Amino acid sequence: MGLIDDLKGKAQGLIQGNEEAIHNGIEKAGDFIDQKTGGKFAGQVDSVQNAASDFVASNDGEPQAPVADGPSQP
């Protein structure tokens, strides 16, 4: 298992059972950035918020099979 797969697995473990709190944190962080930048980057902030929320929503707590990056090496 590669480093990325290991980190993804750990993230899934942390997300499980904390989805609502994480969604609230994502929204608060985005609102804070919008406030500090005067909404100058609102589109980009919204895109990141949506991507992060989608990742949290797609995590059902079940470990996912690793995605093959290329040919496997023995």
N, CA, C, O and CB atoms as a CASP TS submission, in Angstrom:
PFRMAT TS
TARGET T0000
AUTHOR 0000-0000-0000
METHOD Language model
MODEL 1
PARENT N/A
ATOM      1  N   MET     1       0.857  -1.170   0.000  1.00  0.00           N
ATOM      2  CA  MET     1       0.000   0.000   0.000  1.00  0.00           C
ATOM      3  C   MET     1       0.899   1.226   0.000  1.00  0.00           C
ATOM      4  O   MET     1       1.845   1.310   0.783  1.00  0.00           O
ATOM      5  CB  MET     1      -0.973   0.002   1.225  1.00  0.00           C
ATOM      6  N   GLY     2       0.607   2.160  -0.862  1.00  0.00           N
ATOM      7  CA  GLY     2       1.409   3.360  -0.979  1.00  0.00           C
ATOM      8  C   GLY     2       1.047   4.400   0.068  1.00  0.00           C
ATOM      9  O   GLY     2       0.072   4.253   0.805  1.00  0.00           O
ATOM     10  N   LEU     3       1.839   5.436   0.116  1.00  0.00           N
ATOM     11  CA  LEU     3       1.641   6.508   1.082  1.00  0.00           C
ATOM     12  C   LEU     3       0.273   7.171   0.907  1.00  0.00           C
ATOM     13  O   LEU     3      -0.428   7.424   1.887  1.00  0.00           O
ATOM     14  CB  LEU     3       2.750   7.550   0.948  1.00  0.00           C
ATOM     15  N   ILE     4      -0.100   7.447  -0.329  1.00  0.00           N
ATOM     16  CA  ILE     4      -1.389   8.098  -0.589  1.00  0.00           C
ATOM     17  C   ILE     4      -2.539   7.214  -0.133  1.00  0.00           C
ATOM     18  O   ILE     4      -3.490   7.694   0.483  1.00  0.00           O
ATOM     19  CB  ILE     4      -1.540   8.430  -2.084  1.00  0.00           C
ATOM     20  N   ASP     5      -2.455   5.939  -0.431  1.00  0.00           N
ATOM     21  CA  ASP     5      -3.505   5.011  -0.009  1.00  0.00           C
ATOM     22  C   ASP     5      -3.594   4.943   1.510  1.00  0.00           C
ATOM     23  O   ASP     5      -4.686   4.860   2.074  1.00  0.00           O
ATOM     24  CB  ASP     5      -3.250   3.613  -0.586  1.00  0.00           C
ATOM     25  N   ASP     6      -2.438   4.977   2.169  1.00  0.00           N
ATOM     26  CA  ASP     6      -2.399   4.943   3.628  1.00  0.00           C
ATOM     27  C   ASP     6      -3.050   6.198   4.210  1.00  0.00           C
ATOM     28  O   ASP     6      -3.839   6.117   5.152  1.00  0.00           O
ATOM     29  CB  ASP     6      -0.947   4.812   4.127  1.00  0.00           C
ATOM     30  N   LEU     7      -2.717   7.348   3.646  1.00  0.00           N
ATOM     31  CA  LEU     7      -3.306   8.605   4.128  1.00  0.00           C
ATOM     32  C   LEU     7      -4.811   8.638   3.881  1.00  0.00           C
ATOM     33  O   LEU     7      -5.576   9.104   4.725  1.00  0.00           O
ATOM     34  CB  LEU     7      -2.637   9.808   3.444  1.00  0.00           C
ATOM     35  N   LYS     8      -5.226   8.144   2.724  1.00  0.00           N
ATOM     36  CA  LYS     8      -6.656   8.120   2.410  1.00  0.00           C
ATOM     37  C   LYS     8      -7.401   7.216   3.388  1.00  0.00           C
ATOM     38  O   LYS     8      -8.496   7.554   3.839  1.00  0.00           O
ATOM     39  CB  LYS     8      -6.887   7.642   0.960  1.00  0.00           C
ATOM     40  N   GLY     9      -6.814   6.080   3.714  1.00  0.00           N
ATOM     41  CA  GLY     9      -7.430   5.170   4.672  1.00  0.00           C
ATOM     42  C   GLY     9      -7.561   5.803   6.044  1.00  0.00           C
ATOM     43  O   GLY     9      -8.586   5.651   6.709  1.00  0.00           O
ATOM     44  N   LYS    10      -6.521   6.515   6.469  1.00  0.00           N
ATOM     45  CA  LYS    10      -6.578   7.204   7.759  1.00  0.00           C
ATOM     46  C   LYS    10      -7.639   8.294   7.746  1.00  0.00           C
ATOM     47  O   LYS    10      -8.361   8.469   8.728  1.00  0.00           O
ATOM     48  CB  LYS    10      -5.213   7.803   8.109  1.00  0.00           C
ATOM     49  N   ALA    11      -7.738   9.028   6.642  1.00  0.00           N
ATOM     50  CA  ALA    11      -8.751  10.081   6.536  1.00  0.00           C
ATOM     51  C   ALA    11     -10.155   9.481   6.620  1.00  0.00           C
ATOM     52  O   ALA    11     -11.034  10.040   7.277  1.00  0.00           O
ATOM     53  CB  ALA    11      -8.581  10.867   5.213  1.00  0.00           C
ATOM     54  N   GLN    12     -10.362   8.356   5.962  1.00  0.00           N
ATOM     55  CA  GLN    12     -11.670   7.705   6.011  1.00  0.00           C
ATOM     56  C   GLN    12     -12.010   7.283   7.431  1.00  0.00           C
ATOM     57  O   GLN    12     -13.163   7.391   7.851  1.00  0.00           O
ATOM     58  CB  GLN    12     -11.703   6.491   5.078  1.00  0.00           C
ATOM     59  N   GLY    13     -11.029   6.808   8.169  1.00  0.00           N
ATOM     60  CA  GLY    13     -11.257   6.412   9.554  1.00  0.00           C
ATOM     61  C   GLY    13     -11.628   7.592  10.433  1.00  0.00           C
ATOM     62  O   GLY    13     -12.463   7.468  11.329  1.00  0.00           O
ATOM     63  N   LEU    14     -11.010   8.732  10.180  1.00  0.00           N
ATOM     64  CA  LEU    14     -11.311   9.929  10.963  1.00  0.00           C
ATOM     65  C   LEU    14     -12.675  10.520  10.612  1.00  0.00           C
ATOM     66  O   LEU    14     -13.356  11.082  11.470  1.00  0.00           O
ATOM     67  CB  LEU    14     -10.230  10.974  10.749  1.00  0.00           C
ATOM     68  N   ILE    15     -13.062  10.391   9.361  1.00  0.00           N
ATOM     69  CA  ILE    15     -14.328  10.960   8.910  1.00  0.00           C
ATOM     70  C   ILE    15     -15.512  10.183   9.466  1.00  0.00           C
ATOM     71  O   ILE    15     -16.526  10.773   9.838  1.00  0.00           O
ATOM     72  CB  ILE    15     -14.388  10.982   7.388  1.00  0.00           C
ATOM     73  N   GLN    16     -15.386   8.868   9.525  1.00  0.00           N
ATOM     74  CA  GLN    16     -16.499   8.012   9.929  1.00  0.00           C
ATOM     75  C   GLN    16     -17.062   8.462  11.271  1.00  0.00           C
ATOM     76  O   GLN    16     -16.349   8.499  12.274  1.00  0.00           O
ATOM     77  CB  GLN    16     -16.052   6.545  10.006  1.00  0.00           C
ATOM     78  N   GLY    17     -18.337   8.802  11.279  1.00  0.00           N
ATOM     79  CA  GLY    17     -19.021   9.207  12.502  1.00  0.00           C
ATOM     80  C   GLY    17     -18.924  10.694  12.801  1.00  0.00           C
ATOM     81  O   GLY    17     -19.575  11.179  13.727  1.00  0.00           O
ATOM     82  N   ASN    18     -18.123  11.423  12.035  1.00  0.00           N
ATOM     83  CA  ASN    18     -17.935  12.856  12.270  1.00  0.00           C
ATOM     84  C   ASN    18     -18.336  13.700  11.067  1.00  0.00           C
ATOM     85  O   ASN    18     -17.904  14.846  10.937  1.00  0.00           O
ATOM     86  CB  ASN    18     -16.492  13.138  12.626  1.00  0.00           C
ATOM     87  N   GLU    19     -19.152  13.143  10.197  1.00  0.00           N
ATOM     88  CA  GLU    19     -19.477  13.808   8.942  1.00  0.00           C
ATOM     89  C   GLU    19     -20.093  15.190   9.141  1.00  0.00           C
ATOM     90  O   GLU    19     -19.693  16.150   8.483  1.00  0.00           O
ATOM     91  CB  GLU    19     -20.416  12.951   8.145  1.00  0.00           C
ATOM     92  N   GLU    20     -21.052  15.289  10.034  1.00  0.00           N
ATOM     93  CA  GLU    20     -21.745  16.573  10.228  1.00  0.00           C
ATOM     94  C   GLU    20     -20.795  17.642  10.758  1.00  0.00           C
ATOM     95  O   GLU    20     -20.832  18.781  10.292  1.00  0.00           O
ATOM     96  CB  GLU    20     -22.927  16.403  11.193  1.00  0.00           C
ATOM     97  N   ALA    21     -19.957  17.300  11.709  1.00  0.00           N
ATOM     98  CA  ALA    21     -18.998  18.256  12.260  1.00  0.00           C
ATOM     99  C   ALA    21     -18.009  18.702  11.187  1.00  0.00           C
ATOM    100  O   ALA    21     -17.631  19.872  11.136  1.00  0.00           O
ATOM    101  CB  ALA    21     -18.247  17.641  13.455  1.00  0.00           C
ATOM    102  N   ILE    22     -17.592  17.777  10.338  1.00  0.00           N
ATOM    103  CA  ILE    22     -16.648  18.119   9.275  1.00  0.00           C
ATOM    104  C   ILE    22     -17.312  19.039   8.257  1.00  0.00           C
ATOM    105  O   ILE    22     -16.696  20.007   7.811  1.00  0.00           O
ATOM    106  CB  ILE    22     -16.121  16.844   8.585  1.00  0.00           C
ATOM    107  N   HIS    23     -18.557  18.752   7.884  1.00  0.00           N
ATOM    108  CA  HIS    23     -19.280  19.635   6.957  1.00  0.00           C
ATOM    109  C   HIS    23     -19.407  21.040   7.543  1.00  0.00           C
ATOM    110  O   HIS    23     -19.219  22.031   6.838  1.00  0.00           O
ATOM    111  CB  HIS    23     -20.682  19.061   6.640  1.00  0.00           C
ATOM    112  N   ASN    24     -19.727  21.122   8.834  1.00  0.00           N
ATOM    113  CA  ASN    24     -19.827  22.434   9.483  1.00  0.00           C
ATOM    114  C   ASN    24     -18.486  23.155   9.464  1.00  0.00           C
ATOM    115  O   ASN    24     -18.435  24.362   9.229  1.00  0.00           O
ATOM    116  CB  ASN    24     -20.321  22.285  10.929  1.00  0.00           C
ATOM    117  N   GLY    25     -17.411  22.434   9.706  1.00  0.00           N
ATOM    118  CA  GLY    25     -16.079  23.031   9.677  1.00  0.00           C
ATOM    119  C   GLY    25     -15.700  23.534   8.298  1.00  0.00           C
ATOM    120  O   GLY    25     -15.096  24.597   8.161  1.00  0.00           O
ATOM    121  N   ILE    26     -16.055  22.771   7.279  1.00  0.00           N
ATOM    122  CA  ILE    26     -15.787  23.186   5.900  1.00  0.00           C
ATOM    123  C   ILE    26     -16.518  24.487   5.593  1.00  0.00           C
ATOM    124  O   ILE    26     -15.937  25.406   5.016  1.00  0.00           O
ATOM    125  CB  ILE    26     -16.210  22.083   4.902  1.00  0.00           C
ATOM    126  N   GLU    27     -17.783  24.567   5.975  1.00  0.00           N
ATOM    127  CA  GLU    27     -18.570  25.772   5.734  1.00  0.00           C
ATOM    128  C   GLU    27     -18.005  26.972   6.498  1.00  0.00           C
ATOM    129  O   GLU    27     -17.887  28.065   5.945  1.00  0.00           O
ATOM    130  CB  GLU    27     -20.028  25.537   6.131  1.00  0.00           C
ATOM    131  N   LYS    28     -17.657  26.764   7.772  1.00  0.00           N
ATOM    132  CA  LYS    28     -17.106  27.859   8.584  1.00  0.00           C
ATOM    133  C   LYS    28     -15.779  28.351   8.025  1.00  0.00           C
ATOM    134  O   LYS    28     -15.520  29.554   7.992  1.00  0.00           O
ATOM    135  CB  LYS    28     -16.921  27.408  10.036  1.00  0.00           C
ATOM    136  N   ALA    29     -14.945  27.424   7.589  1.00  0.00           N
ATOM    137  CA  ALA    29     -13.649  27.817   7.024  1.00  0.00           C
ATOM    138  C   ALA    29     -13.847  28.630   5.748  1.00  0.00           C
ATOM    139  O   ALA    29     -13.179  29.644   5.546  1.00  0.00           O
ATOM    140  CB  ALA    29     -12.783  26.572   6.734  1.00  0.00           C
ATOM    141  N   GLY    30     -14.752  28.192   4.898  1.00  0.00           N
ATOM    142  CA  GLY    30     -15.037  28.931   3.668  1.00  0.00           C
ATOM    143  C   GLY    30     -15.600  30.307   3.945  1.00  0.00           C
ATOM    144  O   GLY    30     -15.213  31.280   3.298  1.00  0.00           O
ATOM    145  N   ASP    31     -16.514  30.400   4.905  1.00  0.00           N
ATOM    146  CA  ASP    31     -17.088  31.693   5.272  1.00  0.00           C
ATOM    147  C   ASP    31     -16.015  32.625   5.832  1.00  0.00           C
ATOM    148  O   ASP    31     -16.024  33.823   5.548  1.00  0.00           O
ATOM    149  CB  ASP    31     -18.216  31.506   6.297  1.00  0.00           C
ATOM    150  N   PHE    32     -15.093  32.081   6.626  1.00  0.00           N
ATOM    151  CA  PHE    32     -14.005  32.874   7.196  1.00  0.00           C
ATOM    152  C   PHE    32     -13.111  33.434   6.087  1.00  0.00           C
ATOM    153  O   PHE    32     -12.743  34.609   6.111  1.00  0.00           O
ATOM    154  CB  PHE    32     -13.171  32.023   8.176  1.00  0.00           C
ATOM    155  N   ILE    33     -12.767  32.587   5.122  1.00  0.00           N
ATOM    156  CA  ILE    33     -11.924  33.029   4.011  1.00  0.00           C
ATOM    157  C   ILE    33     -12.648  34.097   3.197  1.00  0.00           C
ATOM    158  O   ILE    33     -12.049  35.107   2.827  1.00  0.00           O
ATOM    159  CB  ILE    33     -11.536  31.834   3.107  1.00  0.00           C
ATOM    160  N   ASP    34     -13.926  33.883   2.920  1.00  0.00           N
ATOM    161  CA  ASP    34     -14.700  34.883   2.184  1.00  0.00           C
ATOM    162  C   ASP    34     -14.736  36.216   2.922  1.00  0.00           C
ATOM    163  O   ASP    34     -14.622  37.276   2.308  1.00  0.00           O
ATOM    164  CB  ASP    34     -16.122  34.382   1.948  1.00  0.00           C
ATOM    165  N   GLN    35     -14.895  36.156   4.239  1.00  0.00           N
ATOM    166  CA  GLN    35     -14.943  37.371   5.041  1.00  0.00           C
ATOM    167  C   GLN    35     -13.605  38.110   4.984  1.00  0.00           C
ATOM    168  O   GLN    35     -13.574  39.326   4.799  1.00  0.00           O
ATOM    169  CB  GLN    35     -15.308  37.038   6.495  1.00  0.00           C
ATOM    170  N   LYS    36     -12.514  37.386   5.140  1.00  0.00           N
ATOM    171  CA  LYS    36     -11.190  38.003   5.168  1.00  0.00           C
ATOM    172  C   LYS    36     -10.760  38.537   3.805  1.00  0.00           C
ATOM    173  O   LYS    36      -9.978  39.485   3.736  1.00  0.00           O
ATOM    174  CB  LYS    36     -10.172  37.006   5.663  1.00  0.00           C
ATOM    175  N   THR    37     -11.256  37.949   2.728  1.00  0.00           N
ATOM    176  CA  THR    37     -10.864  38.389   1.387  1.00  0.00           C
ATOM    177  C   THR    37     -11.929  39.252   0.731  1.00  0.00           C
ATOM    178  O   THR    37     -11.796  39.631  -0.433  1.00  0.00           O
ATOM    179  CB  THR    37     -10.571  37.189   0.510  1.00  0.00           C
ATOM    180  N   GLY    38     -12.976  39.560   1.467  1.00  0.00           N
ATOM    181  CA  GLY    38     -14.047  40.371   0.907  1.00  0.00           C
ATOM    182  C   GLY    38     -14.798  39.664  -0.209  1.00  0.00           C
ATOM    183  O   GLY    38     -15.399  40.318  -1.061  1.00  0.00           O
ATOM    184  N   GLY    39     -14.771  38.360  -0.214  1.00  0.00           N
ATOM    185  CA  GLY    39     -15.484  37.585  -1.231  1.00  0.00           C
ATOM    186  C   GLY    39     -14.770  37.558  -2.573  1.00  0.00           C
ATOM    187  O   GLY    39     -15.326  37.083  -3.564  1.00  0.00           O
ATOM    188  N   LYS    40     -13.542  38.064  -2.614  1.00  0.00           N
ATOM    189  CA  LYS    40     -12.788  38.143  -3.871  1.00  0.00           C
ATOM    190  C   LYS    40     -12.592  36.771  -4.520  1.00  0.00           C
ATOM    191  O   LYS    40     -12.563  36.656  -5.746  1.00  0.00           O
ATOM    192  CB  LYS    40     -11.432  38.788  -3.622  1.00  0.00           C
ATOM    193  N   PHE    41     -12.460  35.751  -3.703  1.00  0.00           N
ATOM    194  CA  PHE    41     -12.205  34.404  -4.213  1.00  0.00           C
ATOM    195  C   PHE    41     -13.371  33.465  -3.926  1.00  0.00           C
ATOM    196  O   PHE    41     -13.174  32.260  -3.766  1.00  0.00           O
ATOM    197  CB  PHE    41     -10.927  33.843  -3.603  1.00  0.00           C
ATOM    198  N   ALA    42     -14.569  34.004  -3.861  1.00  0.00           N
ATOM    199  CA  ALA    42     -15.744  33.223  -3.468  1.00  0.00           C
ATOM    200  C   ALA    42     -15.962  32.011  -4.375  1.00  0.00           C
ATOM    201  O   ALA    42     -16.321  30.938  -3.889  1.00  0.00           O
ATOM    202  CB  ALA    42     -16.983  34.105  -3.485  1.00  0.00           C
ATOM    203  N   GLY    43     -15.754  32.165  -5.668  1.00  0.00           N
ATOM    204  CA  GLY    43     -15.941  31.044  -6.591  1.00  0.00           C
ATOM    205  C   GLY    43     -14.981  29.903  -6.325  1.00  0.00           C
ATOM    206  O   GLY    43     -15.371  28.735  -6.316  1.00  0.00           O
ATOM    207  N   GLN    44     -13.720  30.251  -6.109  1.00  0.00           N
ATOM    208  CA  GLN    44     -12.720  29.226  -5.829  1.00  0.00           C
ATOM    209  C   GLN    44     -12.971  28.579  -4.472  1.00  0.00           C
ATOM    210  O   GLN    44     -12.828  27.366  -4.321  1.00  0.00           O
ATOM    211  CB  GLN    44     -11.312  29.824  -5.876  1.00  0.00           C
ATOM    212  N   VAL    45     -13.346  29.391  -3.484  1.00  0.00           N
ATOM    213  CA  VAL    45     -13.626  28.860  -2.148  1.00  0.00           C
ATOM    214  C   VAL    45     -14.805  27.899  -2.207  1.00  0.00           C
ATOM    215  O   VAL    45     -14.774  26.831  -1.597  1.00  0.00           O
ATOM    216  CB  VAL    45     -13.914  30.007  -1.149  1.00  0.00           C
ATOM    217  N   ASP    46     -15.841  28.279  -2.942  1.00  0.00           N
ATOM    218  CA  ASP    46     -17.007  27.402  -3.085  1.00  0.00           C
ATOM    219  C   ASP    46     -16.633  26.076  -3.749  1.00  0.00           C
ATOM    220  O   ASP    46     -17.130  25.019  -3.362  1.00  0.00           O
ATOM    221  CB  ASP    46     -18.100  28.104  -3.900  1.00  0.00           C
ATOM    222  N   SER    47     -15.751  26.141  -4.754  1.00  0.00           N
ATOM    223  CA  SER    47     -15.316  24.916  -5.434  1.00  0.00           C
ATOM    224  C   SER    47     -14.595  23.981  -4.475  1.00  0.00           C
ATOM    225  O   SER    47     -14.826  22.772  -4.483  1.00  0.00           O
ATOM    226  CB  SER    47     -14.404  25.254  -6.615  1.00  0.00           C
ATOM    227  N   VAL    48     -13.720  24.547  -3.648  1.00  0.00           N
ATOM    228  CA  VAL    48     -12.989  23.725  -2.685  1.00  0.00           C
ATOM    229  C   VAL    48     -13.948  23.168  -1.637  1.00  0.00           C
ATOM    230  O   VAL    48     -13.841  22.004  -1.250  1.00  0.00           O
ATOM    231  CB  VAL    48     -11.867  24.542  -2.009  1.00  0.00           C
ATOM    232  N   GLN    49     -14.890  24.005  -1.176  1.00  0.00           N
ATOM    233  CA  GLN    49     -15.876  23.539  -0.203  1.00  0.00           C
ATOM    234  C   GLN    49     -16.680  22.377  -0.774  1.00  0.00           C
ATOM    235  O   GLN    49     -16.901  21.376  -0.092  1.00  0.00           O
ATOM    236  CB  GLN    49     -16.814  24.686   0.209  1.00  0.00           C
ATOM    237  N   ASN    50     -17.114  22.508  -2.013  1.00  0.00           N
ATOM    238  CA  ASN    50     -17.903  21.451  -2.641  1.00  0.00           C
ATOM    239  C   ASN    50     -17.098  20.166  -2.793  1.00  0.00           C
ATOM    240  O   ASN    50     -17.612  19.078  -2.535  1.00  0.00           O
ATOM    241  CB  ASN    50     -18.411  21.909  -4.003  1.00  0.00           C
ATOM    242  N   ALA    51     -15.837  20.284  -3.211  1.00  0.00           N
ATOM    243  CA  ALA    51     -15.003  19.098  -3.377  1.00  0.00           C
ATOM    244  C   ALA    51     -14.771  18.406  -2.031  1.00  0.00           C
ATOM    245  O   ALA    51     -14.847  17.181  -1.938  1.00  0.00           O
ATOM    246  CB  ALA    51     -13.657  19.474  -4.023  1.00  0.00           C
ATOM    247  N   ALA    52     -14.492  19.184  -1.003  1.00  0.00           N
ATOM    248  CA  ALA    52     -14.259  18.603   0.325  1.00  0.00           C
ATOM    249  C   ALA    52     -15.537  17.955   0.854  1.00  0.00           C
ATOM    250  O   ALA    52     -15.494  16.864   1.422  1.00  0.00           O
ATOM    251  CB  ALA    52     -13.758  19.681   1.313  1.00  0.00           C
ATOM    252  N   SER    53     -16.657  18.620   0.669  1.00  0.00           N
ATOM    253  CA  SER    53     -17.931  18.065   1.126  1.00  0.00           C
ATOM    254  C   SER    53     -18.279  16.784   0.368  1.00  0.00           C
ATOM    255  O   SER    53     -18.797  15.831   0.948  1.00  0.00           O
ATOM    256  CB  SER    53     -19.054  19.098   0.957  1.00  0.00           C
ATOM    257  N   ASP    54     -17.990  16.772  -0.928  1.00  0.00           N
ATOM    258  CA  ASP    54     -18.249  15.572  -1.729  1.00  0.00           C
ATOM    259  C   ASP    54     -17.385  14.406  -1.253  1.00  0.00           C
ATOM    260  O   ASP    54     -17.844  13.264  -1.210  1.00  0.00           O
ATOM    261  CB  ASP    54     -17.986  15.854  -3.222  1.00  0.00           C
ATOM    262  N   PHE    55     -16.124  14.698  -0.895  1.00  0.00           N
ATOM    263  CA  PHE    55     -15.251  13.637  -0.400  1.00  0.00           C
ATOM    264  C   PHE    55     -15.808  13.062   0.897  1.00  0.00           C
ATOM    265  O   PHE    55     -15.830  11.846   1.086  1.00  0.00           O
ATOM    266  CB  PHE    55     -13.818  14.166  -0.184  1.00  0.00           C
ATOM    267  N   VAL    56     -16.252  13.933   1.780  1.00  0.00           N
ATOM    268  CA  VAL    56     -16.805  13.477   3.058  1.00  0.00           C
ATOM    269  C   VAL    56     -18.078  12.671   2.817  1.00  0.00           C
ATOM    270  O   VAL    56     -18.277  11.619   3.424  1.00  0.00           O
ATOM    271  CB  VAL    56     -17.095  14.680   3.992  1.00  0.00           C
ATOM    272  N   ALA    57     -18.939  13.170   1.927  1.00  0.00           N
ATOM    273  CA  ALA    57     -20.209  12.491   1.650  1.00  0.00           C
ATOM    274  C   ALA    57     -19.988  11.134   0.973  1.00  0.00           C
ATOM    275  O   ALA    57     -20.751  10.195   1.198  1.00  0.00           O
ATOM    276  CB  ALA    57     -21.100  13.376   0.767  1.00  0.00           C
ATOM    277  N   SER    58     -18.951  11.034   0.150  1.00  0.00           N
ATOM    278  CA  SER    58     -18.723   9.775  -0.565  1.00  0.00           C
ATOM    279  C   SER    58     -18.081   8.722   0.322  1.00  0.00           C
ATOM    280  O   SER    58     -18.041   7.547  -0.042  1.00  0.00           O
ATOM    281  CB  SER    58     -17.849  10.015  -1.783  1.00  0.00           C
ATOM    282  N   ASN    59     -17.584   9.123   1.474  1.00  0.00           N
ATOM    283  CA  ASN    59     -16.956   8.174   2.386  1.00  0.00           C
ATOM    284  C   ASN    59     -18.038   7.519   3.224  1.00  0.00           C
ATOM    285  O   ASN    59     -18.678   8.167   4.053  1.00  0.00           O
ATOM    286  CB  ASN    59     -15.898   8.872   3.289  1.00  0.00           C
ATOM    287  N   ASP    60     -18.234   6.246   3.003  1.00  0.00           N
ATOM    288  CA  ASP    60     -19.255   5.512   3.761  1.00  0.00           C
ATOM    289  C   ASP    60     -18.650   4.692   4.883  1.00  0.00           C
ATOM    290  O   ASP    60     -19.335   3.880   5.506  1.00  0.00           O
ATOM    291  CB  ASP    60     -20.044   4.604   2.838  1.00  0.00           C
ATOM    292  N   GLY    61     -17.362   4.903   5.144  1.00  0.00           N
ATOM    293  CA  GLY    61     -16.706   4.167   6.212  1.00  0.00           C
ATOM    294  C   GLY    61     -16.146   2.831   5.787  1.00  0.00           C
ATOM    295  O   GLY    61     -15.422   2.190   6.550  1.00  0.00           O
ATOM    296  N   GLU    62     -16.467   2.402   4.587  1.00  0.00           N
ATOM    297  CA  GLU    62     -15.959   1.130   4.078  1.00  0.00           C
ATOM    298  C   GLU    62     -14.619   1.373   3.393  1.00  0.00           C
ATOM    299  O   GLU    62     -14.503   2.299   2.589  1.00  0.00           O
ATOM    300  CB  GLU    62     -16.975   0.471   3.093  1.00  0.00           C
ATOM    301  N   PRO    63     -13.622   0.577   3.688  1.00  0.00           N
ATOM    302  CA  PRO    63     -12.345   0.732   2.993  1.00  0.00           C
ATOM    303  C   PRO    63     -12.523   0.475   1.511  1.00  0.00           C
ATOM    304  O   PRO    63     -13.206  -0.466   1.106  1.00  0.00           O
ATOM    305  CB  PRO    63     -11.284  -0.215   3.576  1.00  0.00           C
ATOM    306  N   GLN    64     -11.904   1.320   0.711  1.00  0.00           N
ATOM    307  CA  GLN    64     -12.014   1.169  -0.725  1.00  0.00           C
ATOM    308  C   GLN    64     -10.774   0.476  -1.251  1.00  0.00           C
ATOM    309  O   GLN    64      -9.680   0.614  -0.703  1.00  0.00           O
ATOM    310  CB  GLN    64     -12.213   2.529  -1.409  1.00  0.00           C
ATOM    311  N   ALA    65     -10.970  -0.270  -2.324  1.00  0.00           N
ATOM    312  CA  ALA    65      -9.832  -0.948  -2.943  1.00  0.00           C
ATOM    313  C   ALA    65      -8.908   0.099  -3.528  1.00  0.00           C
ATOM    314  O   ALA    65      -9.380   1.075  -4.110  1.00  0.00           O
ATOM    315  CB  ALA    65     -10.293  -1.953  -4.036  1.00  0.00           C
ATOM    316  N   PRO    66      -7.600  -0.079  -3.389  1.00  0.00           N
ATOM    317  CA  PRO    66      -6.670   0.890  -3.955  1.00  0.00           C
ATOM    318  C   PRO    66      -6.787   0.949  -5.464  1.00  0.00           C
ATOM    319  O   PRO    66      -7.039  -0.064  -6.117  1.00  0.00           O
ATOM    320  CB  PRO    66      -5.245   0.552  -3.558  1.00  0.00           C
ATOM    321  N   VAL    67      -6.607   2.115  -6.007  1.00  0.00           N
ATOM    322  CA  VAL    67      -6.645   2.319  -7.442  1.00  0.00           C
ATOM    323  C   VAL    67      -5.248   2.065  -7.982  1.00  0.00           C
ATOM    324  O   VAL    67      -4.264   2.577  -7.451  1.00  0.00           O
ATOM    325  CB  VAL    67      -7.145   3.753  -7.804  1.00  0.00           C
ATOM    326  N   ALA    68      -5.170   1.278  -9.030  1.00  0.00           N
ATOM    327  CA  ALA    68      -3.874   0.954  -9.612  1.00  0.00           C
ATOM    328  C   ALA    68      -3.315   2.168 -10.336  1.00  0.00           C
ATOM    329  O   ALA    68      -3.995   2.772 -11.165  1.00  0.00           O
ATOM    330  CB  ALA    68      -3.990  -0.244 -10.575  1.00  0.00           C
ATOM    331  N   ASP    69      -2.072   2.524 -10.019  1.00  0.00           N
ATOM    332  CA  ASP    69      -1.412   3.652 -10.663  1.00  0.00           C
ATOM    333  C   ASP    69      -0.774   3.237 -11.972  1.00  0.00           C
ATOM    334  O   ASP    69      -0.579   4.072 -12.855  1.00  0.00           O
ATOM    335  CB  ASP    69      -0.366   4.252  -9.742  1.00  0.00           C
ATOM    336  N   GLY    70      -0.462   2.026 -12.107  1.00  0.00           N
ATOM    337  CA  GLY    70       0.202   1.521 -13.293  1.00  0.00           C
ATOM    338  C   GLY    70       0.464   0.045 -13.104  1.00  0.00           C
ATOM    339  O   GLY    70      -0.217  -0.616 -12.320  1.00  0.00           O
ATOM    340  N   PRO    71       1.434  -0.471 -13.808  1.00  0.00           N
ATOM    341  CA  PRO    71       1.741  -1.898 -13.650  1.00  0.00           C
ATOM    342  C   PRO    71       2.237  -2.189 -12.243  1.00  0.00           C
ATOM    343  O   PRO    71       3.044  -1.445 -11.686  1.00  0.00           O
ATOM    344  CB  PRO    71       2.790  -2.344 -14.680  1.00  0.00           C
ATOM    345  N   SER    72       1.746  -3.274 -11.685  1.00  0.00           N
ATOM    346  CA  SER    72       2.181  -3.626 -10.338  1.00  0.00           C
ATOM    347  C   SER    72       3.577  -4.197 -10.373  1.00  0.00           C
ATOM    348  O   SER    72       3.976  -4.871 -11.322  1.00  0.00           O
ATOM    349  CB  SER    72       1.218  -4.622  -9.694  1.00  0.00           C
ATOM    350  N   GLN    73       4.314  -3.907  -9.306  1.00  0.00           N
ATOM    351  CA  GLN    73       5.680  -4.394  -9.225  1.00  0.00           C
ATOM    352  C   GLN    73       5.749  -5.438  -8.129  1.00  0.00           C
ATOM    353  O   GLN    73       5.127  -5.275  -7.079  1.00  0.00           O
ATOM    354  CB  GLN    73       6.680  -3.238  -8.961  1.00  0.00           C
ATOM    355  N   PRO    74       6.490  -6.501  -8.354  1.00  0.00           N
ATOM    356  CA  PRO    74       6.555  -7.566  -7.346  1.00  0.00           C
ATOM    357  C   PRO    74       7.298  -7.147  -6.113  1.00  0.00           C
ATOM    358  O   PRO    74       7.435  -7.934  -5.177  1.00  0.00           O
ATOM    359  CB  PRO    74       7.201  -8.787  -7.916  1.00  0.00           C
TER
END
